[in-house]
């Protein structure tokens, strides 16, 4: 959530940011109008309450019954006015909060202006696309022929965009997850194993609600929501807390299954396992002081790149444009790996600096060692990496002419020393 003081003090900058975000800048004027009305109502109510309290004391000292009753009647009318203004204030508060809740973060000045992901800037490409002496297969053919991906039974169990990993396919994905978590621990992250379901306020604090309500799975009876990413519970870990400066930075990593309806992607990537309603992901998450968030952003990018390099995959780093920037992001890098079977670059990680946007919504502050008061922390998150696209990249890049798939060296110890995945 944006700071209301930023909107009051720098309305033109916020309008410009909304234009870059392809939003109507008129929303800023709407917020300012409601803010003025809200503050005016608060002043009126507080003044009337002060008058009422003063007269109430005066009434207690009055001897003349008629004058006393007249004052009582007058205060009753004033009380009704206060109640009416309180009701109006509550409505204005609600309207202002609703608009503020769906206002996106301000893009960093370094973020290029663009309409969508086609305007993202490629910063660098690491490695070269592999050359095969045969026609590389896409993972949907490879997985089926090897007997490690079962699309038919996935659809039979749960419908479209579901699949079953079998045998060495399931083992490969599990090895990837275990290895990634272990690597992040070595990089300085503390592992967390959070619930895969959270309360509504946790999703609000992380910026998923109310904007993405239609893309989330909700258990109505228990009023719990299935997480779309481990970013959500990792944000919620410190909701409403005041941390001490010497606790920062906090670096967390977590594996979770993730659940999204993928409504926005209807009709896209229907073949294979690139997009699904359920997928696995290992997340990196950081809480830090505001002045350190740029440095922490670069660290998280380097940590994610180390993961891709260790898997021996060709990848590229992109800087997202304003048209591709997520709702809560201030600045985001994408990591994309080359998939020779699909013949496309697959995004396997987005590493985002959120600034104070989530901390304001979730009420997460820190107390500086020197000085008074508290400040909002900055939060950052990044996939390290996401399934199933990492699985796709491994299968397609390590495939052999005979249809088998080599197991990356770093994963072999977690797969019982298995070096090659072959058809049974």
C-alpha positions as CSV (number, residue, x, y, z in Angstrom):
1,X,0.0,0.0,0.0
2,X,1.2,3.5,-0.8
3,X,1.9,6.1,1.9
4,X,-1.0,8.6,1.9
5,X,1.5,11.3,2.6
6,X,3.3,10.5,-0.6
7,X,0.0,11.0,-2.5
8,X,-0.7,14.3,-0.6
9,X,2.9,15.7,-1.1
10,X,3.7,14.4,-4.6
11,X,0.4,13.9,-6.4
12,X,2.0,14.6,-9.9
13,X,4.6,11.9,-9.3
14,X,2.0,9.4,-8.3
15,X,-0.2,10.4,-11.3
16,X,2.8,9.9,-13.6
17,X,3.4,6.5,-12.0
18,X,-0.2,5.4,-12.6
19,X,0.1,6.4,-16.2
20,X,3.2,4.2,-16.5
21,X,1.1,1.4,-14.9
22,X,-1.6,1.9,-17.5
23,X,-4.1,3.2,-14.9
24,X,-6.3,6.2,-15.0
25,X,-4.4,9.0,-13.1
26,X,-7.8,10.4,-12.1
27,X,-7.7,7.8,-9.2
28,X,-5.2,10.1,-7.5
29,X,-7.6,13.0,-7.5
30,X,-10.3,10.7,-6.2
31,X,-8.1,9.7,-3.3
32,X,-7.1,13.3,-2.5
33,X,-10.8,14.3,-2.5
34,X,-11.8,11.5,-0.2
35,X,-8.7,12.3,2.0
36,X,-9.8,15.9,2.4
37,X,-13.3,14.9,3.1
38,X,-12.2,12.4,5.7
39,X,-9.9,14.8,7.5
40,X,-12.7,17.5,7.5
41,X,-15.1,15.0,9.0
42,X,-12.6,14.0,11.7
43,X,-12.1,17.6,12.6
44,X,-15.9,18.2,12.8
45,X,-16.5,15.1,14.9
46,X,-13.6,15.8,17.3
47,X,-14.7,19.4,17.7
48,X,-18.3,18.4,18.4
49,X,-17.2,15.7,20.9
50,X,-15.0,18.2,22.7
51,X,-18.0,20.6,22.9
52,X,-20.3,17.8,24.1
53,X,-17.8,16.8,26.8
54,X,-17.4,20.4,28.0
55,X,-21.2,21.0,28.1
56,X,-21.7,17.7,29.9
57,X,-19.5,18.9,32.7
58,X,-21.4,22.2,32.8
59,X,-24.7,20.4,33.0
60,X,-23.6,18.6,36.1
61,X,-23.0,22.0,37.8
62,X,-26.3,23.6,36.7
63,X,-29.0,24.3,39.3
64,X,-31.8,25.6,37.2
65,X,-33.9,22.6,36.0
66,X,-35.2,24.3,32.8
67,X,-31.8,25.5,31.7
68,X,-30.4,22.1,32.5
69,X,-33.0,20.3,30.5
70,X,-32.5,22.6,27.5
71,X,-28.8,21.9,27.5
72,X,-29.5,18.1,27.8
73,X,-31.8,18.4,24.7
74,X,-29.2,20.4,22.9
75,X,-26.6,17.8,23.6
76,X,-28.9,15.0,22.5
77,X,-29.2,16.8,19.1
78,X,-25.5,17.2,19.0
79,X,-25.0,13.5,19.8
80,X,-27.3,12.7,16.9
81,X,-25.2,14.9,14.6
82,X,-22.0,13.2,15.8
83,X,-23.5,9.8,15.1
84,X,-24.5,10.9,11.6
85,X,-21.0,12.3,10.9
86,X,-19.4,9.1,12.4
87,X,-21.5,7.0,9.9
88,X,-20.5,9.3,7.0
89,X,-16.8,9.1,8.2
90,X,-17.0,5.3,8.3
91,X,-18.3,5.3,4.7
92,X,-15.6,7.6,3.5
93,X,-13.0,5.5,5.3
94,X,-14.2,2.4,3.7
95,X,-14.3,3.9,0.2
96,X,-10.8,5.4,0.6
97,X,-9.4,2.1,2.0
98,X,-10.9,0.2,-1.0
99,X,-9.3,2.4,-3.5
100,X,-5.9,2.5,-1.7
101,X,-6.0,-1.3,-1.5
102,X,-6.0,-1.7,-5.3
103,X,-3.5,1.1,-6.1
104,X,-0.2,-0.6,-7.3
105,X,3.3,0.2,-6.2
106,X,5.3,3.1,-7.7
107,X,7.8,1.8,-10.2
108,X,11.5,2.5,-9.6
109,X,12.9,5.2,-11.9
110,X,15.2,2.5,-13.4
111,X,12.1,0.5,-14.6
112,X,11.6,1.0,-18.4
113,X,8.2,2.2,-19.5
114,X,6.3,-0.4,-21.6
115,X,3.0,-1.9,-22.4
116,X,3.7,-5.6,-21.5
117,X,6.4,-8.2,-21.3
118,X,7.5,-7.5,-24.9
119,X,9.0,-4.3,-23.6
120,X,11.2,-6.0,-20.9
121,X,14.9,-5.3,-21.4
122,X,17.3,-8.2,-21.8
123,X,20.3,-7.2,-19.5
124,X,22.5,-10.3,-20.3
125,X,22.5,-13.8,-21.6
126,X,24.6,-16.4,-19.8
127,X,25.7,-19.4,-21.8
128,X,24.8,-20.5,-25.3
129,X,21.8,-22.4,-26.6
130,X,22.7,-26.1,-26.8
131,X,23.2,-27.6,-30.2
132,X,21.8,-31.1,-30.8
133,X,22.6,-33.6,-33.6
134,X,19.0,-34.6,-33.5
135,X,15.6,-32.9,-33.3
136,X,15.1,-32.1,-29.6
137,X,11.7,-33.1,-28.2
138,X,9.3,-31.0,-26.1
139,X,8.8,-32.2,-22.6
140,X,5.3,-33.4,-23.2
141,X,6.6,-36.0,-25.7
142,X,9.7,-36.8,-23.6
143,X,7.8,-37.2,-20.4
144,X,5.1,-39.4,-22.0
145,X,7.6,-41.6,-23.8
146,X,9.7,-42.0,-20.6
147,X,6.6,-42.8,-18.6
148,X,7.4,-40.0,-16.0
149,X,4.6,-37.6,-16.9
150,X,1.0,-38.8,-17.1
151,X,-1.3,-36.2,-18.5
152,X,-4.4,-38.5,-19.0
153,X,-4.6,-39.6,-15.3
154,X,-4.0,-36.0,-14.2
155,X,-7.0,-34.8,-16.1
156,X,-9.0,-37.8,-14.9
157,X,-8.2,-37.0,-11.3
158,X,-8.7,-33.2,-11.3
159,X,-9.4,-31.8,-14.8
160,X,-7.5,-29.7,-17.3
161,X,-4.1,-28.3,-16.3
162,X,-3.3,-31.2,-13.9
163,X,-0.9,-34.0,-14.4
164,X,0.8,-36.9,-12.5
165,X,4.6,-37.2,-12.1
166,X,5.6,-40.8,-11.9
167,X,8.7,-42.7,-10.8
168,X,11.9,-41.0,-11.8
169,X,9.9,-37.9,-12.8
170,X,8.6,-37.5,-9.3
171,X,12.0,-38.2,-7.9
172,X,13.6,-35.6,-10.2
173,X,11.2,-32.9,-9.1
174,X,11.7,-33.8,-5.4
175,X,15.5,-33.8,-5.9
176,X,15.3,-30.3,-7.4
177,X,13.3,-29.0,-4.5
178,X,15.5,-30.5,-1.8
179,X,18.7,-29.3,-3.6
180,X,17.4,-25.8,-4.0
181,X,16.4,-25.4,-0.4
182,X,19.8,-26.8,0.7
183,X,21.6,-24.3,-1.6
184,X,19.6,-21.4,-0.3
185,X,20.5,-22.4,3.3
186,X,24.1,-22.3,2.3
187,X,23.5,-18.8,0.8
188,X,22.4,-17.6,4.2
189,X,18.6,-18.2,4.2
190,X,16.7,-19.7,7.1
191,X,14.4,-22.5,6.1
192,X,10.7,-22.2,7.0
193,X,8.0,-24.7,6.4
194,X,4.8,-22.6,6.5
195,X,1.1,-23.6,6.2
196,X,-0.2,-24.0,2.7
197,X,-3.4,-22.3,3.8
198,X,-3.6,-18.8,5.4
199,X,-6.2,-16.4,6.7
200,X,-7.6,-13.6,4.6
201,X,-5.6,-10.8,6.4
202,X,-2.4,-12.5,5.4
203,X,-3.3,-12.4,1.7
204,X,-4.3,-8.8,2.1
205,X,-1.0,-8.0,3.8
206,X,1.0,-9.6,1.0
207,X,-1.0,-7.7,-1.7
208,X,-2.9,-10.7,-3.1
209,X,-6.3,-9.5,-1.9
210,X,-8.5,-7.9,-2.9
211,X,-7.0,-7.5,-6.4
212,X,-6.5,-11.2,-7.2
213,X,-9.5,-12.7,-5.4
214,X,-10.8,-14.5,-8.5
215,X,-7.5,-16.3,-9.0
216,X,-7.3,-17.7,-5.5
217,X,-8.7,-20.9,-4.0
218,X,-10.9,-20.3,-0.9
219,X,-12.2,-22.8,1.7
220,X,-15.4,-21.0,2.6
221,X,-16.3,-23.1,5.6
222,X,-13.0,-22.5,7.4
223,X,-12.4,-19.1,5.7
224,X,-8.9,-20.1,4.8
225,X,-7.1,-19.5,1.5
226,X,-4.7,-21.7,-0.3
227,X,-1.4,-20.0,-0.9
228,X,-0.6,-18.9,-4.5
229,X,3.1,-18.6,-3.5
230,X,5.2,-19.0,-0.3
231,X,5.7,-15.2,-0.5
232,X,2.3,-14.9,1.2
233,X,3.0,-16.8,4.4
234,X,6.6,-15.5,4.6
235,X,5.1,-12.0,4.5
236,X,2.6,-13.0,7.2
237,X,5.3,-14.3,9.6
238,X,5.9,-10.9,11.0
239,X,2.5,-9.2,10.5
240,X,1.9,-6.5,13.1
241,X,5.3,-6.9,14.6
242,X,8.0,-4.3,15.5
243,X,11.4,-5.8,14.8
244,X,14.7,-4.5,16.3
245,X,17.2,-3.0,13.9
246,X,19.8,-5.6,14.8
247,X,17.5,-8.3,13.7
248,X,17.7,-7.1,10.1
249,X,18.2,-8.3,7.5
250,X,16.1,-11.5,7.8
251,X,16.6,-14.0,5.0
252,X,14.0,-16.9,4.6
253,X,13.6,-19.7,2.2
254,X,10.5,-22.0,1.9
255,X,9.1,-24.7,-0.2
256,X,5.4,-24.8,-0.7
257,X,2.9,-26.1,-3.2
258,X,1.2,-23.2,-4.8
259,X,-2.4,-22.9,-6.1
260,X,-3.7,-20.5,-8.7
261,X,-6.7,-20.5,-11.0
262,X,-4.7,-19.2,-13.9
263,X,-7.8,-17.4,-15.2
264,X,-5.7,-14.7,-16.8
265,X,-3.9,-17.3,-18.8
266,X,-6.9,-19.1,-20.2
267,X,-6.1,-20.5,-23.7
268,X,-2.3,-20.0,-23.2
269,X,0.3,-22.7,-22.9
270,X,-2.2,-25.5,-23.0
271,X,0.3,-28.1,-23.9
272,X,2.6,-29.7,-21.4
273,X,3.1,-28.6,-17.8
274,X,4.2,-25.0,-18.2
275,X,1.0,-23.7,-16.5
276,X,-1.1,-25.4,-14.0
277,X,-3.5,-24.7,-11.1
278,X,-1.1,-26.5,-8.7
279,X,2.7,-26.3,-8.8
280,X,5.7,-26.4,-6.5
281,X,8.1,-23.5,-5.8
282,X,11.0,-22.7,-3.6
283,X,10.9,-19.1,-2.4
284,X,13.5,-16.6,-1.2
285,X,12.3,-13.8,1.0
286,X,14.1,-10.9,2.7
287,X,13.2,-8.3,5.3
288,X,15.7,-5.4,5.5
289,X,16.2,-1.7,6.3
290,X,15.0,0.7,3.5
291,X,18.6,1.9,2.7
292,X,19.7,-1.7,2.1
293,X,16.9,-3.0,-0.2
294,X,18.7,-2.2,-3.5
295,X,21.8,-4.2,-2.3
296,X,19.5,-7.0,-1.1
297,X,17.8,-7.1,-4.4
298,X,21.1,-7.7,-6.2
299,X,22.1,-10.4,-3.7
300,X,18.8,-12.2,-4.3
301,X,19.3,-12.0,-8.1
302,X,22.8,-13.4,-7.7
303,X,21.5,-16.2,-5.5
304,X,18.9,-17.2,-8.1
305,X,21.5,-17.0,-10.8
306,X,23.8,-19.4,-8.9
307,X,21.0,-21.9,-8.8
308,X,20.5,-21.8,-12.6
309,X,24.3,-21.9,-13.2
310,X,24.7,-25.0,-11.0
311,X,22.1,-26.8,-13.1
312,X,24.1,-26.0,-16.2
313,X,21.2,-24.2,-17.9
314,X,21.5,-21.3,-20.4
315,X,19.6,-18.3,-19.1
316,X,19.0,-14.6,-19.5
317,X,18.3,-11.8,-17.1
318,X,15.6,-9.3,-17.9
319,X,14.5,-6.1,-16.3
320,X,10.7,-5.9,-16.3
321,X,8.9,-3.0,-17.9
322,X,6.1,-1.1,-16.2
323,X,3.6,-3.0,-18.3
324,X,4.8,-6.4,-16.9
325,X,5.6,-5.3,-13.3
326,X,3.5,-7.1,-10.7
327,X,1.0,-5.3,-8.6
328,X,3.2,-4.9,-5.5
329,X,6.6,-4.6,-7.2
330,X,8.9,-1.6,-7.2
331,X,11.4,-3.2,-9.5
332,X,11.7,-6.8,-10.8
333,X,14.3,-8.9,-12.6
334,X,13.2,-12.0,-14.5
335,X,15.3,-15.1,-15.0
336,X,14.4,-17.1,-18.1
337,X,15.9,-20.4,-19.2
338,X,16.1,-21.7,-22.7
339,X,13.9,-24.8,-23.4
340,X,15.1,-26.3,-26.7
341,X,12.1,-28.7,-27.1
342,X,9.5,-25.9,-26.6
343,X,11.9,-23.6,-28.5
344,X,11.2,-20.7,-26.1
345,X,12.6,-18.9,-23.1
346,X,10.8,-19.9,-19.9
347,X,10.5,-17.6,-16.9
348,X,11.5,-19.6,-13.9
349,X,12.1,-16.7,-11.4
350,X,11.0,-13.2,-10.8
351,X,13.1,-11.4,-8.2
352,X,11.3,-8.3,-6.9
353,X,12.0,-5.4,-4.6
354,X,8.6,-4.5,-3.0
355,X,9.9,-1.6,-0.9
356,X,7.6,-0.7,2.0
357,X,4.4,-1.7,0.0
358,X,3.7,-5.0,1.8
359,X,5.0,-3.7,5.1
360,X,2.5,-0.9,5.2
361,X,-0.4,-3.4,4.5
362,X,0.9,-5.9,7.0
363,X,2.0,-3.5,9.6
364,X,5.7,-4.6,9.8
365,X,8.0,-2.1,11.3
366,X,11.5,-1.9,12.9
367,X,12.8,0.2,15.7
368,X,16.1,2.0,14.7
369,X,18.9,1.6,17.2
370,X,19.3,5.4,17.2
371,X,16.5,7.9,17.0
372,X,12.9,7.7,17.9
373,X,9.8,6.0,16.6
374,X,9.6,3.2,14.1
375,X,10.0,2.7,10.3
376,X,8.5,0.3,7.8
377,X,10.8,-2.5,6.7
378,X,11.4,-3.3,3.0
379,X,10.5,-6.7,1.7
380,X,11.9,-8.6,-1.3
381,X,11.0,-12.0,-2.8
382,X,12.2,-14.3,-5.5
383,X,11.7,-17.8,-6.8
384,X,14.7,-19.9,-6.4
385,X,13.4,-21.6,-8.6
386,X,9.8,-22.4,-9.7
387,X,8.4,-25.7,-10.8
388,X,7.5,-27.1,-13.2
389,X,9.4,-24.8,-15.6
390,X,12.8,-25.8,-14.0
391,X,11.8,-29.4,-14.5
392,X,10.9,-28.7,-18.1
393,X,14.3,-27.0,-18.7
394,X,16.2,-29.9,-17.2
395,X,14.3,-32.5,-19.2
396,X,14.6,-30.7,-22.5
397,X,18.3,-29.6,-22.1
398,X,19.6,-32.9,-20.9
399,X,17.8,-35.1,-23.4
400,X,19.7,-37.6,-25.5
401,X,19.2,-39.0,-29.0
402,X,17.9,-42.3,-27.6
403,X,15.1,-40.5,-25.7
404,X,16.8,-40.8,-22.3
405,X,17.6,-37.8,-20.1
406,X,20.9,-37.2,-18.2
407,X,20.5,-36.2,-14.5
408,X,22.4,-33.0,-13.7
409,X,25.5,-33.8,-11.5
410,X,24.3,-31.7,-8.6
411,X,21.1,-33.7,-8.4
412,X,22.5,-37.2,-8.6
413,X,23.3,-37.6,-4.9
414,X,19.6,-36.8,-4.1
415,X,18.5,-39.4,-6.7
416,X,20.4,-42.3,-5.2
417,X,23.2,-41.9,-7.7
418,X,20.9,-42.2,-10.7
419,X,22.7,-40.7,-13.7
420,X,20.2,-41.3,-16.6
421,X,16.4,-41.4,-16.7
422,X,15.3,-44.1,-19.2
423,X,12.0,-45.6,-20.3
424,X,11.1,-48.6,-18.1
